[in-house]
Amino acid sequence: MKRLIILAAAILLVLTLALAQTQEKKSDKPGKVEQQNSNLTSSQDPYVIAPQAYKREFENEQVRVTRVRYEPREIIKSHDHPKLPTVYVYLSDSGPVRFIHTGEEKFTTVRPAVKAGGFRLGRPANETHKVESLSDQPSDFLRVELKDLVVDGTFRGRFPPETNQSAENSEKVGFENQQLRIVRVTCAAHNVCKLTAQTSPYLLVALTSSQLKTATNNGDLSNLKMELGQTMWVDSGDRLRLENSGNTPLRFLRIELKVKS
C-alpha cells in the first residue's frame, strides 16, 4: 500500500511538471506577446480614450496634426502621447488646464491661460497623463508632432500672439533655430500673397477662417475655404500664392522643417 502511494505521488509530480512546461511554452509564443502589447498601447491611445477631445487632422511622414478640444471643467482619464518634439498652436483664448502625469515619473503641472494665435514648443518626453480643465472656457489647440526632427536645447518656450498685428502683407519670424523656423504670415484684405518659396517643406496653419483662392508654382487659382485650425502641407521648393478676396486680413502660422543640405 505504501508503495502505491509513493508511485501515485511520483506520477502526480511528473504530470504537474509537464503541465507547467506546456504553459511556459505557450506564453513564449511571439503572437501572444504582440497581442498583449497591442492591447496595452490601444488602451492608452488618446484617439481611443477620448475621441471627443482628440481628432487626427493630418498626417504624413514628417508630421502628425491632432485637433484637441477640452470642454469646460472636462476630465479626461489617463492616456499616452508619443515622445516627439511638438508645436502647440492655440486656436482660442482659454483658461488653465491641469495635467496629472501618471507614468513612471509622477508629477502635476498646470498650463496657464493662453491666447488665440500663440504657440508653445514642447521637447520630446514620455507623456502619460490625465487632463482636468480648470476653466469655464473650452480650450482649442493643435498638437503638431514632428516625427523626424531631432531638436536641441533651444527648442522650448511660449510665444504669445502679436499685440499690434499688421493689416498689410507680412512675414515675421516667431521662432528659429537650426532645425525649425516658425513664421507668422498676414495676407491683407483684397490682396494677393506670394509666399516666399522655401527650400524645406512646411505646414501652413490657418489662424483665421478664410475664403480664398490658391495656386502652387504659378498654376491657375482655385477656390479654397480654410477653417480656423485647418492645415495645408507644402513640399520643399513649391511656391504658394494666396488671394484674399475678403474684407479682413488672413493670418497663418508657417512651420518650416529645415532640411540638411
N, C-alpha and C positions, 0 to 999 in steps of 0.2 A: 504493500500500500504506500509505504514511504517512497519507494522508487517511482511509482506512478505520479505522485505529487511533484517530485523533482523534475520528472520528464515533462509534465504539463507546464510547469513554470518556465522550463527552458524553451519549450515551443512558443509560449506566450511572449517571451523576451525577443525571440527571433522575429516573430510577426510584428512586434512593436517597432523594432529597428528598421525592418523593411518598409513599413508604412512611413516612417519619418524620412527615410531616404527618398521615397517616391514624391512626397510633398515638397522636399527641398529642391528636387529636380524641376518640378512644375513651376516653382517660384522663380527659378533661374531663367525661364524662357524669355527671350527678348520681347516678344509680343506682349506679354503680361506686364513687364516693367514699363514699356512705352505707353500702354493704355493708362496705367496709374498716373504717370507723369502728365499725360494729355489731360486727364480729368482734373488734376490739380491746377494746371495752367488755365483751363477754361473757367474754372470756378473762381479765379481771381481776375479774369478779363473784364475791364470796365464796360466794354460793349455788351457783355452778358449780365454783369452785376447790375448795371444801371443804364439800360438803353435809352431811358428818357433823358439822361444827363449827358451821355457821351455818344456822339454820332460821327462816324468816319465820313469826311467830306471829300478827301482826295488822297491818293497815294500813288507813288511811283518808286523807282529805285533810289531816289535821293531823299525824299521827304514823305512824311505821313501827316496829314492835317486832320485834326479832330475838333469838331464843334462842341463846345461844352456850355451847358446851361444849368446853374444851380438855382432852384426856386427859393423864394424867401423862407428861411428857417428850415430848409430841407436837410435831412440827414441821410448820407449815403454810406452803406456799410463797406467794410474793408475790401480793397482791390489793389491791383498792381498797375504800374506803368513801366515801360521799358527803360533801361539805363542808356539814355541818349541825350545829347545836348538838345535843349528845347527853347523855342521862342514862344512866349505867351503874348498874344495880341489881344488887348482888351477892347471889347465892342460896345460896352455900356458902362455908365457910372454905376458903381456898386459898392456895397459895404464890406466889412471884414468877413473872412472865411477862416474857420479853424481846420487844420489838418492834423489828425492824430495818427502818428506813424506807429504801425503795429508789427513791423518786420523785426529783424534781428536787433536793430537799434531802435529803441522805443523813446519817442520824444513827441512833443506837441509844438506846433508853430501856428501863428495867426497871420494870414495875409492881410495887410492893411487895406483900407478902402482904395479903390482905383478909379481912374478917369478914362472914358472912352477915347481911343486913339493912342493911349500909352502902350508900352510893351516892356517885357522883362526877359532877361536871359537867364536860363537855368542850366547849370552844369550837370553832366551826366551823373546820376545817382540811383541806387536801388530805391524804388518808391513803393512801399506798401502802406496804405493809409486809409483812414476813414475820414469823411468830409462832413463838416457841420457849418451850414450857413448861419451867420450871426446877425443877419440884417433882414429888414423888411423889403429890401430891393432884390430883384433877381440879378444874377451875375452871368454875363455872357462873354465868352472869350474863345480864342482859338489856341490849341496846342499844336505848334509846328515842330515836329520831331525831325531832327537832321540825322539821317541814317549813316552816312559815310563820312561825316565831318569829325575830325579829331581836333578838339579845341584846346587852347592853352588857358592860362590863368586869367587872361584879360576878358574871357567870355563870362561876364557877370554884370549885374546891375539892373536898376529900374530906370526907365526912361519915360517921363510923363509926356503928355501931348504938348504941342507948342501953344503958348498962351496968345501970341499975336500971329495968327495964321494969315499968310498972304492969299489974296484972291486971284493973283496972276499965276501964269505957268511958272513952276519952280520945281527944283530937285534939291533937297537938303539932306546931307548925311547925318543920320541919327546915331549910328554906331559903326565903327570899322576896326577890324584887326586883320591879321594875316589870313584868316580863314573865311571871313564873313564881312559883308557890308550891308547895312540896312538904311534905306533911303526913303525919306518922306517925299511923296510926289503930289503936286497940285496941278490939276487941269482946269484952266479958267473957263468960265461960262462962255458959251458960243465961240469956242476956240478949238484949234487942233493942237494936240500934244504929240510931238515926235519924240518919243522917249529915246534916250541915248542907247545905242546898241552896246550890248555887253559881251565881253569875251567869256563870261561864265553864265550858266543857267540861273534863272531866278524865279521866285514865286511872287506874284503880284496879288496883294490883299486889298479888297475894297473896304475903305473906312467910311464910305457913304454909299447909300443906294444910288444907282445911276442907270440912266438910259443913254447909251452912247453908240457910236459906230467905231469899229476897229478894223485894222488891217495889219498884216505882217509882211515885211520885206517889199513894200511898195505895191502890194496887191490891192484889189478893189475893196472898198469899205463895206462892211456888213453890219447890220444892226445887232446889238448885244445888250442885254439887261443884266447888270450885276447887282445883286442884293448885298446889303451890309454883311461883311464877313466872307463873301464868296471869293474864291481864288482863281487865278489863271497861271498856268505854267508856261514859261517861255524858254526855249532852248538857247544855248550859247550862240552868239552871232546873229540871232534874229533881231530885226528892228521892228518894234511895235509902235503903231500910230493909232492914237485915240482921238475921236472927235466928240466934244461935249456940246450937245445941242440944247442943253438945259439952261436955266436962269441962275444956277448956283454953281460954285466951283466943286469939282470932284476931287476926293482925296484918297490916296492909296499908300500902302507900305510895300516897298520892294525889297525882298530878302534875297540877296545875291550870294550864291555859293561859289567862292573863288576856286578856280581850277589851277593846279600847279602847271607851269609851262615847261 
